[in-house]
Amino acid sequence: MIRVAFTLIGGKNWTGGYNYLLNLVRVLGEHQPGQLVPVLFFGTDTDESEAAPFAQVPGAEIVRTPLMNQSRKARSLAISLVMGCDSQVRALFRQHGIDVVFESAQFFGARLGIPSIAWIPDFQHRVLPHLFTRAGYWKRELGFRAQVAGGRTIMLSSEDSRLACERYYPATIGRTHTVRFAVPVIRLPTPAEALAIADAYGLPADYVFLPNQFWKHKNHLLVVRALALLRDRGRPVVVAASGKQLDPRNPEHFGEVKAAIESSGLSDSFRLLGMLPYEHVAPLACASVALLNPSHFEGWSTTVEEARSLGVPMLLSDLPVHREQAGINALYFDRHSAVSLADALQSLQRCSPVDRGQRTSGAQADTVHRIQRFAVDFVAVVNQTIDGHS
């Protein structure tokens, strides 16, 4: 079997990256058994609560090593850029029989000598450069350029991102691959369970669910303006927003959103739920009228993917990637217009129990197909990367 090296993606500041990796490892184990062995290289400083879910995946292996500690990450990159590879990491990978290395926000050198895949989630710094400090912009940009110059196979999560990659970095043409991830539903909540969770948060019968972290590009301020318009029309709507209330690049942003809610007198309309237990997310989505994602930018939205899996109606900003992801199964609005969002929110109507049941059944069948496709496409990229290296 092909042994693929993974390092920890994301963490406390980017739960999306962490969940992506955990989901990928689980999907490979379930849908492509006998094809790949995921070997997870974690630092000795990795919290056990972060490592434990991976240890429970059948067939996955975990290697603890100080070479992957956060305190060594910058040094490893510098060595890789100057010397062509981090020789200690290369020796570690060879010791464990690694056939392919999966890199994300990490680069082990152009002369690593092991076939490597670079997963680039998105090109947000190119599309929204004003949200990055100069140092933050160039840290991302130089990292991407190093992976491109290092001859990596480039893996993207959408056709929108793949086309952007080839536009920004023409040298990648011919070695980009789209692997759209899918999210399985571990357990579908019953309607009674979903309503009970919503009641526990004090939510009304008709509310819209917005489960996005409070990063500036997620566009929460547009929602505040749209809710103010609806109140003035005499058609108030409740939006329940969950997610981490900190933008690491713009630490003041959540305070601005909260102040806008309070100054507009919208505390009853824009409910701030904070970080939720993961097991509450699906029930709150299922009990809602619709899932809302007003974002200015996405690579491939996890919240949209989860809503698709649950059969939850969706109200999405008019990003090309949203249209690629949800197609005709969503209502779209102009992400720059509070009036457009207000009109869309006003038009929402709760599905009947029969219609909702049919949506859920269809979504479950479609999700199984998407997950299988995710696993098959990933294995295909791994094989192509090996073939291209030989």
C-alpha positions as a Markdown table, in Angstrom:
| # | Residue | x | y | z |
|---|---|---|---|---|
| 1 | Met | 0.0 | 0.0 | 0.0 |
| 2 | Ile | 1.1 | 3.6 | -0.7 |
| 3 | Arg | 2.2 | 5.4 | 2.5 |
| 4 | Val | 1.2 | 9.1 | 2.5 |
| 5 | Ala | 2.7 | 11.5 | 5.0 |
| 6 | Phe | 0.5 | 14.1 | 6.5 |
| 7 | Thr | 1.3 | 16.9 | 9.0 |
| 8 | Leu | -1.2 | 18.7 | 11.2 |
| 9 | Ile | -3.2 | 21.3 | 9.3 |
| 10 | Gly | -4.8 | 24.2 | 11.2 |
| 11 | Gly | -5.6 | 24.0 | 14.8 |
| 12 | Lys | -7.1 | 26.5 | 17.2 |
| 13 | Asn | -6.8 | 29.4 | 14.8 |
| 14 | Trp | -8.1 | 27.5 | 11.8 |
| 15 | Thr | -10.5 | 24.7 | 12.7 |
| 16 | Gly | -11.4 | 24.3 | 9.0 |
| 17 | Gly | -7.9 | 23.0 | 8.2 |
| 18 | Tyr | -8.0 | 20.6 | 11.1 |
| 19 | Asn | -11.4 | 19.3 | 10.2 |
| 20 | Tyr | -10.4 | 18.9 | 6.5 |
| 21 | Leu | -7.5 | 16.7 | 7.4 |
| 22 | Leu | -9.5 | 14.6 | 9.9 |
| 23 | Asn | -12.3 | 14.2 | 7.4 |
| 24 | Leu | -9.9 | 13.2 | 4.6 |
| 25 | Val | -8.2 | 10.5 | 6.7 |
| 26 | Arg | -11.6 | 9.1 | 7.8 |
| 27 | Val | -12.9 | 9.1 | 4.2 |
| 28 | Leu | -9.8 | 7.3 | 2.9 |
| 29 | Gly | -10.1 | 4.7 | 5.5 |
| 30 | Glu | -13.8 | 4.0 | 4.9 |
| 31 | His | -14.0 | 4.3 | 1.1 |
| 32 | Gln | -10.5 | 3.4 | -0.2 |
| 33 | Pro | -9.3 | 0.7 | 2.3 |
| 34 | Gly | -6.2 | -1.1 | 1.1 |
| 35 | Gln | -5.2 | 1.8 | -1.2 |
| 36 | Leu | -3.3 | 4.2 | 1.1 |
| 37 | Val | -1.9 | 4.2 | 4.6 |
| 38 | Pro | -2.2 | 7.7 | 6.2 |
| 39 | Val | 0.9 | 8.4 | 8.3 |
| 40 | Leu | 0.3 | 11.4 | 10.6 |
| 41 | Phe | 3.5 | 13.2 | 11.7 |
| 42 | Phe | 2.6 | 15.2 | 14.8 |
| 43 | Gly | 4.9 | 17.3 | 17.0 |
| 44 | Thr | 5.5 | 16.3 | 20.6 |
| 45 | Asp | 3.8 | 19.6 | 21.4 |
| 46 | Thr | 0.6 | 18.6 | 19.7 |
| 47 | Asp | -2.2 | 18.4 | 22.2 |
| 48 | Glu | -3.5 | 14.9 | 22.8 |
| 49 | Ser | -7.1 | 16.1 | 22.2 |
| 50 | Glu | -6.1 | 17.0 | 18.7 |
| 51 | Ala | -4.2 | 13.8 | 18.0 |
| 52 | Ala | -6.7 | 11.4 | 19.6 |
| 53 | Pro | -9.4 | 11.5 | 16.8 |
| 54 | Phe | -6.8 | 10.4 | 14.2 |
| 55 | Ala | -5.7 | 7.5 | 16.4 |
| 56 | Gln | -9.2 | 6.2 | 16.2 |
| 57 | Val | -9.2 | 5.9 | 12.4 |
| 58 | Pro | -8.6 | 2.3 | 11.3 |
| 59 | Gly | -5.3 | 1.9 | 9.4 |
| 60 | Ala | -4.0 | 5.4 | 10.3 |
| 61 | Glu | -0.5 | 5.6 | 11.9 |
| 62 | Ile | 0.7 | 8.4 | 14.2 |
| 63 | Val | 4.4 | 9.4 | 14.6 |
| 64 | Arg | 5.2 | 11.8 | 17.3 |
| 65 | Thr | 8.4 | 13.8 | 16.7 |
| 66 | Pro | 10.0 | 17.1 | 17.8 |
| 67 | Leu | 10.8 | 17.7 | 14.1 |
| 68 | Met | 7.2 | 18.8 | 13.7 |
| 69 | Asn | 6.9 | 21.0 | 16.7 |
| 70 | Gln | 5.6 | 24.5 | 16.1 |
| 71 | Ser | 8.8 | 26.0 | 17.5 |
| 72 | Arg | 10.8 | 24.3 | 14.7 |
| 73 | Lys | 8.5 | 25.1 | 11.8 |
| 74 | Ala | 10.2 | 28.4 | 10.7 |
| 75 | Arg | 13.6 | 26.8 | 11.0 |
| 76 | Ser | 12.5 | 23.9 | 8.9 |
| 77 | Leu | 11.2 | 26.2 | 6.2 |
| 78 | Ala | 14.4 | 28.2 | 6.2 |
| 79 | Ile | 16.6 | 25.1 | 5.9 |
| 80 | Ser | 14.3 | 23.8 | 3.1 |
| 81 | Leu | 14.6 | 27.0 | 1.1 |
| 82 | Val | 18.3 | 27.5 | 1.6 |
| 83 | Met | 19.6 | 23.9 | 1.4 |
| 84 | Gly | 17.0 | 22.4 | -0.9 |
| 85 | Cys | 15.4 | 20.2 | 1.8 |
| 86 | Asp | 15.1 | 19.6 | 5.5 |
| 87 | Ser | 17.4 | 16.6 | 5.6 |
| 88 | Gln | 16.2 | 15.5 | 9.1 |
| 89 | Val | 12.6 | 15.5 | 7.9 |
| 90 | Arg | 13.6 | 13.6 | 4.8 |
| 91 | Ala | 15.4 | 11.0 | 6.8 |
| 92 | Leu | 12.3 | 10.7 | 9.1 |
| 93 | Phe | 10.0 | 10.2 | 6.1 |
| 94 | Arg | 12.4 | 7.6 | 4.6 |
| 95 | Gln | 12.6 | 5.8 | 7.9 |
| 96 | His | 8.8 | 5.4 | 7.9 |
| 97 | Gly | 8.7 | 4.3 | 4.3 |
| 98 | Ile | 6.8 | 7.3 | 3.0 |
| 99 | Asp | 5.9 | 7.2 | -0.7 |
| 100 | Val | 4.2 | 10.6 | -1.0 |
| 101 | Val | 4.2 | 13.7 | 1.1 |
| 102 | Phe | 1.1 | 15.9 | 1.5 |
| 103 | Glu | 2.0 | 19.5 | 2.2 |
| 104 | Ser | -0.3 | 22.3 | 3.3 |
| 105 | Ala | 1.1 | 25.6 | 4.5 |
| 106 | Gln | 4.4 | 23.8 | 4.8 |
| 107 | Phe | 7.3 | 23.2 | 2.4 |
| 108 | Phe | 10.1 | 20.6 | 2.9 |
| 109 | Gly | 12.3 | 21.6 | -0.1 |
| 110 | Ala | 12.6 | 21.3 | -3.8 |
| 111 | Arg | 15.1 | 18.5 | -3.4 |
| 112 | Leu | 13.1 | 16.5 | -0.8 |
| 113 | Gly | 13.4 | 13.5 | -3.2 |
| 114 | Ile | 9.9 | 12.2 | -2.3 |
| 115 | Pro | 6.9 | 12.9 | -4.6 |
| 116 | Ser | 4.9 | 15.7 | -3.0 |
| 117 | Ile | 1.4 | 17.1 | -3.2 |
| 118 | Ala | 0.7 | 20.7 | -2.2 |
| 119 | Trp | -2.9 | 21.4 | -1.2 |
| 120 | Ile | -3.7 | 25.1 | -1.6 |
| 121 | Pro | -7.1 | 25.8 | 0.0 |
| 122 | Asp | -7.6 | 29.2 | -1.7 |
| 123 | Phe | -6.0 | 32.4 | -2.9 |
| 124 | Gln | -7.7 | 34.8 | -0.6 |
| 125 | His | -4.6 | 37.0 | -0.3 |
| 126 | Arg | -4.7 | 37.6 | -4.0 |
| 127 | Val | -8.4 | 38.4 | -4.1 |
| 128 | Leu | -8.7 | 40.4 | -0.8 |
| 129 | Pro | -5.1 | 41.7 | -0.2 |
| 130 | His | -6.4 | 44.5 | 2.0 |
| 131 | Leu | -7.3 | 42.0 | 4.7 |
| 132 | Phe | -3.6 | 41.0 | 5.1 |
| 133 | Thr | -0.6 | 42.8 | 6.5 |
| 134 | Arg | 2.2 | 43.2 | 4.1 |
| 135 | Ala | 4.2 | 40.5 | 6.0 |
| 136 | Gly | 1.1 | 38.2 | 6.0 |
| 137 | Tyr | 0.6 | 38.6 | 2.3 |
| 138 | Trp | 4.2 | 37.8 | 1.4 |
| 139 | Lys | 4.4 | 34.9 | 3.8 |
| 140 | Arg | 1.6 | 33.2 | 1.9 |
| 141 | Glu | 2.7 | 34.3 | -1.5 |
| 142 | Leu | 6.3 | 33.2 | -1.1 |
| 143 | Gly | 5.1 | 29.9 | 0.3 |
| 144 | Phe | 3.0 | 29.3 | -2.7 |
| 145 | Arg | 5.8 | 30.3 | -5.1 |
| 146 | Ala | 8.2 | 27.9 | -3.3 |
| 147 | Gln | 5.7 | 25.0 | -3.8 |
| 148 | Val | 5.2 | 25.9 | -7.4 |
| 149 | Ala | 9.0 | 26.2 | -8.1 |
| 150 | Gly | 9.6 | 23.0 | -6.1 |
| 151 | Gly | 7.7 | 21.0 | -8.8 |
| 152 | Arg | 4.8 | 20.0 | -6.5 |
| 153 | Thr | 1.6 | 18.5 | -7.8 |
| 154 | Ile | -0.9 | 21.2 | -6.9 |
| 155 | Met | -4.2 | 20.1 | -5.5 |
| 156 | Leu | -7.2 | 22.5 | -5.3 |
| 157 | Ser | -10.7 | 22.0 | -3.8 |
| 158 | Ser | -12.7 | 23.7 | -6.6 |
| 159 | Glu | -12.5 | 24.4 | -10.3 |
| 160 | Asp | -12.7 | 28.1 | -9.3 |
| 161 | Ser | -9.5 | 27.7 | -7.3 |
| 162 | Arg | -7.8 | 25.6 | -10.0 |
| 163 | Leu | -8.4 | 28.3 | -12.7 |
| 164 | Ala | -7.2 | 31.0 | -10.3 |
| 165 | Cys | -4.1 | 29.0 | -9.6 |
| 166 | Glu | -3.2 | 28.7 | -13.3 |
| 167 | Arg | -4.0 | 32.4 | -13.8 |
| 168 | Tyr | -1.8 | 33.6 | -10.9 |
| 169 | Tyr | 1.0 | 30.9 | -11.4 |
| 170 | Pro | 1.1 | 29.9 | -15.1 |
| 171 | Ala | 3.9 | 27.4 | -14.3 |
| 172 | Thr | 1.3 | 25.2 | -12.6 |
| 173 | Ile | -0.6 | 24.6 | -15.9 |
| 174 | Gly | -0.6 | 20.8 | -16.5 |
| 175 | Arg | -0.1 | 19.8 | -12.8 |
| 176 | Thr | -3.1 | 21.2 | -11.1 |
| 177 | His | -5.9 | 18.9 | -9.9 |
| 178 | Thr | -9.4 | 19.5 | -8.5 |
| 179 | Val | -10.4 | 17.3 | -5.6 |
| 180 | Arg | -13.6 | 18.6 | -4.1 |
| 181 | Phe | -14.0 | 17.5 | -0.5 |
| 182 | Ala | -17.3 | 16.2 | 0.9 |
| 183 | Val | -18.4 | 15.9 | 4.5 |
| 184 | Pro | -20.3 | 12.8 | 5.8 |
| 185 | Val | -23.1 | 13.2 | 8.3 |
| 186 | Ile | -22.1 | 11.0 | 11.3 |
| 187 | Arg | -25.6 | 10.9 | 12.6 |
| 188 | Leu | -28.7 | 12.7 | 11.2 |
| 189 | Pro | -30.7 | 14.2 | 14.0 |
| 190 | Thr | -34.4 | 13.6 | 14.2 |
| 191 | Pro | -36.7 | 16.6 | 13.9 |
| 192 | Ala | -37.5 | 16.4 | 17.6 |
| 193 | Glu | -33.8 | 16.3 | 18.5 |
| 194 | Ala | -33.1 | 19.3 | 16.3 |
| 195 | Leu | -35.9 | 21.4 | 17.8 |
| 196 | Ala | -34.8 | 20.5 | 21.3 |
| 197 | Ile | -31.3 | 21.8 | 20.7 |
| 198 | Ala | -32.7 | 25.0 | 19.1 |
| 199 | Asp | -35.0 | 25.5 | 22.1 |
| 200 | Ala | -32.0 | 25.1 | 24.4 |
| 201 | Tyr | -30.5 | 28.1 | 22.7 |
| 202 | Gly | -33.7 | 30.1 | 23.0 |
| 203 | Leu | -34.2 | 30.3 | 19.3 |
| 204 | Pro | -37.6 | 31.0 | 17.7 |
| 205 | Ala | -39.4 | 28.6 | 15.4 |
| 206 | Asp | -38.1 | 30.4 | 12.2 |
| 207 | Tyr | -34.5 | 31.4 | 12.3 |
| 208 | Val | -31.6 | 31.4 | 9.8 |
| 209 | Phe | -28.4 | 29.7 | 10.8 |
| 210 | Leu | -25.0 | 31.3 | 10.1 |
| 211 | Pro | -22.1 | 29.0 | 11.3 |
| 212 | Asn | -19.1 | 31.0 | 10.2 |
| 213 | Gln | -16.1 | 32.1 | 12.2 |
| 214 | Phe | -16.0 | 35.9 | 12.7 |
| 215 | Trp | -13.3 | 36.6 | 10.2 |
| 216 | Lys | -13.6 | 39.9 | 8.3 |
| 217 | His | -14.1 | 38.3 | 4.9 |
| 218 | Lys | -17.1 | 36.3 | 6.2 |
| 219 | Asn | -19.1 | 39.5 | 5.8 |
| 220 | His | -21.2 | 39.5 | 9.0 |
| 221 | Leu | -21.6 | 43.3 | 8.9 |
| 222 | Leu | -23.7 | 42.9 | 5.7 |
| 223 | Val | -26.0 | 40.8 | 7.7 |
| 224 | Val | -26.4 | 43.5 | 10.4 |
| 225 | Arg | -27.3 | 46.0 | 7.7 |
| 226 | Ala | -29.8 | 43.6 | 6.1 |
| 227 | Leu | -31.5 | 42.8 | 9.4 |
| 228 | Ala | -31.9 | 46.6 | 10.1 |
| 229 | Leu | -33.6 | 47.0 | 6.7 |
| 230 | Leu | -36.0 | 44.1 | 7.5 |
| 231 | Arg | -36.8 | 45.6 | 10.8 |
| 232 | Asp | -37.6 | 48.9 | 9.2 |
| 233 | Arg | -39.9 | 47.1 | 6.7 |
| 234 | Gly | -41.7 | 45.4 | 9.6 |
| 235 | Arg | -40.5 | 42.0 | 8.5 |
| 236 | Pro | -37.9 | 41.1 | 11.2 |
| 237 | Val | -35.8 | 37.9 | 10.8 |
| 238 | Val | -33.6 | 36.2 | 13.4 |
| 239 | Val | -30.2 | 35.1 | 12.4 |
| 240 | Ala | -28.3 | 32.8 | 14.8 |
| 241 | Ala | -24.5 | 33.1 | 14.3 |
| 242 | Ser | -22.0 | 30.6 | 15.8 |
| 243 | Gly | -18.3 | 30.3 | 15.4 |
| 244 | Lys | -15.0 | 31.5 | 16.8 |
| 245 | Gln | -15.3 | 35.2 | 17.7 |
| 246 | Leu | -11.8 | 36.2 | 16.7 |
| 247 | Asp | -10.1 | 37.1 | 13.5 |
| 248 | Pro | -6.4 | 36.5 | 14.0 |
| 249 | Arg | -5.6 | 39.0 | 11.2 |
| 250 | Asn | -8.1 | 41.6 | 12.3 |
| 251 | Pro | -8.5 | 41.1 | 16.1 |
| 252 | Glu | -10.8 | 44.1 | 16.4 |
| 253 | His | -13.3 | 42.8 | 13.9 |
| 254 | Phe | -15.6 | 40.9 | 16.2 |
| 255 | Gly | -15.9 | 44.0 | 18.5 |
| 256 | Glu | -17.0 | 46.0 | 15.5 |
| 257 | Val | -19.6 | 43.5 | 14.6 |
| 258 | Lys | -20.9 | 43.3 | 18.1 |
| 259 | Ala | -21.0 | 47.1 | 18.4 |
| 260 | Ala | -22.9 | 47.4 | 15.1 |
| 261 | Ile | -25.5 | 44.9 | 16.4 |
| 262 | Glu | -26.0 | 46.7 | 19.7 |
| 263 | Ser | -26.0 | 50.2 | 18.2 |
| 264 | Ser | -28.6 | 49.1 | 15.7 |
| 265 | Gly | -30.8 | 47.6 | 18.4 |
| 266 | Leu | -30.6 | 44.2 | 16.8 |
| 267 | Ser | -29.5 | 42.0 | 19.7 |
| 268 | Asp | -32.8 | 40.0 | 19.4 |
| 269 | Ser | -32.4 | 39.6 | 15.7 |
| 270 | Phe | -28.7 | 38.8 | 15.5 |
| 271 | Arg | -28.1 | 36.1 | 18.1 |
| 272 | Leu | -24.4 | 35.4 | 19.0 |
| 273 | Leu | -24.1 | 31.8 | 20.0 |
| 274 | Gly | -20.3 | 31.6 | 20.3 |
| 275 | Met | -18.4 | 28.4 | 19.8 |
| 276 | Leu | -20.8 | 25.4 | 19.8 |
| 277 | Pro | -20.2 | 21.8 | 20.7 |
| 278 | Tyr | -19.7 | 20.1 | 17.3 |
| 279 | Glu | -22.6 | 17.8 | 17.9 |
| 280 | His | -25.0 | 20.8 | 18.1 |
| 281 | Val | -24.1 | 22.2 | 14.7 |
| 282 | Ala | -26.1 | 19.7 | 12.6 |
| 283 | Pro | -29.2 | 19.9 | 14.8 |
| 284 | Leu | -29.2 | 23.7 | 14.6 |
| 285 | Ala | -28.8 | 23.6 | 10.9 |
| 286 | Cys | -31.7 | 21.1 | 10.5 |
| 287 | Ala | -34.0 | 23.1 | 12.7 |
| 288 | Ser | -33.4 | 26.4 | 10.8 |
| 289 | Val | -35.3 | 27.8 | 7.9 |
| 290 | Ala | -32.0 | 28.0 | 5.9 |
| 291 | Leu | -28.2 | 28.1 | 6.3 |
| 292 | Leu | -26.7 | 31.5 | 5.4 |
| 293 | Asn | -23.2 | 32.1 | 4.1 |
| 294 | Pro | -22.7 | 35.8 | 3.2 |
| 295 | Ser | -18.9 | 35.4 | 2.6 |
| 296 | His | -16.8 | 37.6 | 0.4 |
| 297 | Phe | -14.5 | 34.7 | -0.4 |
| 298 | Glu | -14.4 | 30.9 | -0.1 |
| 299 | Gly | -12.2 | 28.1 | -1.4 |
| 300 | Trp | -14.8 | 25.4 | -0.9 |
| 301 | Ser | -17.1 | 26.1 | 2.0 |
| 302 | Thr | -17.3 | 23.5 | 4.8 |
| 303 | Thr | -20.6 | 25.0 | 6.1 |
| 304 | Val | -22.1 | 24.7 | 2.6 |
| 305 | Glu | -20.9 | 21.2 | 2.3 |
| 306 | Glu | -22.4 | 20.3 | 5.6 |
| 307 | Ala | -25.8 | 21.9 | 4.6 |
| 308 | Arg | -25.7 | 19.9 | 1.4 |
| 309 | Ser | -25.2 | 16.7 | 3.3 |
| 310 | Leu | -28.1 | 17.5 | 5.6 |
| 311 | Gly | -30.5 | 18.7 | 2.9 |
| 312 | Val | -30.8 | 22.1 | 4.5 |
| 313 | Pro | -32.0 | 25.0 | 2.3 |
| 314 | Met | -29.1 | 27.5 | 1.6 |
| 315 | Leu | -28.9 | 31.2 | 1.1 |
| 316 | Leu | -25.5 | 32.0 | -0.3 |
| 317 | Ser | -23.5 | 35.0 | -1.5 |
| 318 | Asp | -23.0 | 35.2 | -5.3 |
| 319 | Leu | -19.5 | 33.8 | -5.4 |
| 320 | Pro | -18.6 | 31.6 | -8.4 |
| 321 | Val | -17.4 | 28.9 | -6.1 |
| 322 | His | -20.8 | 28.9 | -4.2 |
| 323 | Arg | -22.5 | 28.4 | -7.5 |
| 324 | Glu | -20.1 | 25.6 | -8.4 |
| 325 | Gln | -20.7 | 24.0 | -5.1 |
| 326 | Ala | -24.5 | 24.3 | -4.6 |
| 327 | Gly | -25.8 | 24.8 | -8.1 |
| 328 | Ile | -29.5 | 25.2 | -8.3 |
| 329 | Asn | -30.0 | 24.0 | -4.7 |
| 330 | Ala | -29.4 | 27.5 | -3.2 |
| 331 | Leu | -30.8 | 31.0 | -3.3 |
| 332 | Tyr | -28.1 | 33.6 | -4.1 |
| 333 | Phe | -27.7 | 37.3 | -3.3 |
| 334 | Asp | -25.3 | 40.1 | -4.1 |
| 335 | Arg | -22.6 | 39.9 | -1.5 |
| 336 | His | -22.1 | 43.7 | -1.6 |
| 337 | Ser | -25.7 | 44.7 | -1.2 |
| 338 | Ala | -27.6 | 44.7 | 2.1 |
| 339 | Val | -30.9 | 45.2 | 0.1 |
| 340 | Ser | -30.2 | 42.1 | -2.0 |
| 341 | Leu | -29.6 | 40.0 | 1.2 |
| 342 | Ala | -32.7 | 41.6 | 2.9 |
| 343 | Asp | -34.8 | 40.7 | -0.1 |
| 344 | Ala | -33.5 | 37.1 | 0.0 |
| 345 | Leu | -34.1 | 36.7 | 3.7 |
| 346 | Gln | -37.6 | 38.1 | 3.4 |
| 347 | Ser | -38.4 | 35.6 | 0.7 |
| 348 | Leu | -37.5 | 32.5 | 2.8 |
| 349 | Gln | -40.2 | 30.1 | 3.7 |
| 350 | Arg | -40.0 | 27.0 | 5.8 |
| 351 | Cys | -40.3 | 23.8 | 3.9 |
| 352 | Ser | -43.1 | 21.5 | 4.8 |
| 353 | Pro | -42.1 | 18.3 | 6.8 |
| 354 | Val | -42.8 | 16.2 | 3.7 |
| 355 | Asp | -40.6 | 18.5 | 1.4 |
| 356 | Arg | -37.9 | 18.6 | 4.1 |
| 357 | Gly | -37.9 | 14.8 | 4.4 |
| 358 | Gln | -37.5 | 14.4 | 0.6 |
| 359 | Arg | -34.7 | 17.0 | 0.6 |
| 360 | Thr | -32.9 | 15.1 | 3.3 |
| 361 | Ser | -33.3 | 11.7 | 1.7 |
| 362 | Gly | -32.0 | 13.0 | -1.6 |
| 363 | Ala | -29.1 | 14.8 | 0.1 |
| 364 | Gln | -28.0 | 11.6 | 1.9 |
| 365 | Ala | -27.9 | 9.6 | -1.4 |
| 366 | Asp | -26.0 | 12.5 | -3.1 |
| 367 | Thr | -23.6 | 12.8 | -0.2 |
| 368 | Val | -22.5 | 9.1 | -0.4 |
| 369 | His | -21.7 | 9.6 | -4.0 |
| 370 | Arg | -19.7 | 12.9 | -3.3 |
| 371 | Ile | -17.7 | 11.2 | -0.5 |
| 372 | Gln | -16.8 | 8.3 | -2.7 |
| 373 | Arg | -15.7 | 10.7 | -5.4 |
| 374 | Phe | -13.6 | 12.6 | -3.0 |
| 375 | Ala | -11.7 | 9.5 | -1.9 |
| 376 | Val | -11.3 | 8.2 | -5.5 |
| 377 | Asp | -10.1 | 11.6 | -6.8 |
| 378 | Phe | -7.5 | 11.9 | -4.0 |
| 379 | Val | -6.1 | 8.4 | -4.6 |
| 380 | Ala | -5.9 | 9.3 | -8.3 |
| 381 | Val | -3.8 | 12.4 | -7.6 |
| 382 | Val | -1.5 | 10.4 | -5.3 |
| 383 | Asn | -1.0 | 7.8 | -8.1 |
| 384 | Gln | -0.4 | 10.5 | -10.7 |
| 385 | Thr | 2.1 | 12.2 | -8.5 |
| 386 | Ile | 4.1 | 9.0 | -8.0 |
| 387 | Asp | 3.9 | 8.2 | -11.8 |
| 388 | Gly | 5.1 | 11.8 | -12.6 |
| 389 | His | 8.1 | 11.5 | -10.2 |
| 390 | Ser | 9.4 | 8.2 | -11.6 |
